[in-house]
């Protein structure tokens, strides 16, 4: 799995480097280090999307813990709808008289609804019991991330549709917009799911994959596993205390029999 991630990142990085950097450093007049940094930053979304896709497929084949399998199962309806839309668009464009051009924005348009869904998921995210609270400032900050990505993606698509970006760079940018939308969507759904269940969980699939990069040595993801375990212990304690307080409140408000 780690080889698949590395190969995916390498192909995307080389594609972006050879197609987008000449455009940014040439007609746009960007300094070469800035153009290279832009390609690397955009390519990060491709890596994150690949990680989520690997985790999703492993969960589908029951190679993950029950908590994460249930989480990814909740995403199936939305993702199937996106795939169906992709199929419908493919049929429409293949049957249309004009030939498909890479300067079209049809592919990237699949990513835009994912940004909107991510914003909606964060707006609705809450702990039904009320132990975990997401104040307005933090909620707006979280919602601002996919919102900013949506605005930036729309600006890029305007330039693509206006014919201002070369064809190869156009297609690379469109694929990365889909990757960014998918990453934002899954991340937002995770926040909502963790709040709803007052529980965090790390993926055994990703633990093995990241361990393979380090030759089995502990790393950042292993620290996240320890944080997750501590969070779960704290939530169990807080839930027990909240339940005890509710029972005491019911006893105090219970009318006395005469």
Secondary structure, 3 states (H helix, E strand, C coil): CHHHHHHHHHHHHHHHHHHCHHHHHCCCCCCHHHHHHHHHHHHHHHHHHHHHHHHHHHHHCCCCCHHHHHHHHHHHHHHHHHHHHHHHHHHHHHHCCCCCCCCCCCCCHHHHHHHHHHHHHHHHCCCCCCCCCCCHHHHHHHHHHHHHHHHHHHHHHHHHHCCCCCHHHHHHHHHHHHHHHHHHHHHHHHHHHHHHHCCCCCCHHHHHHHHHHCCCCCCHHHHHHHHHHHHHHHHHHHHHHHHHHHHHHHHHHCCCCC
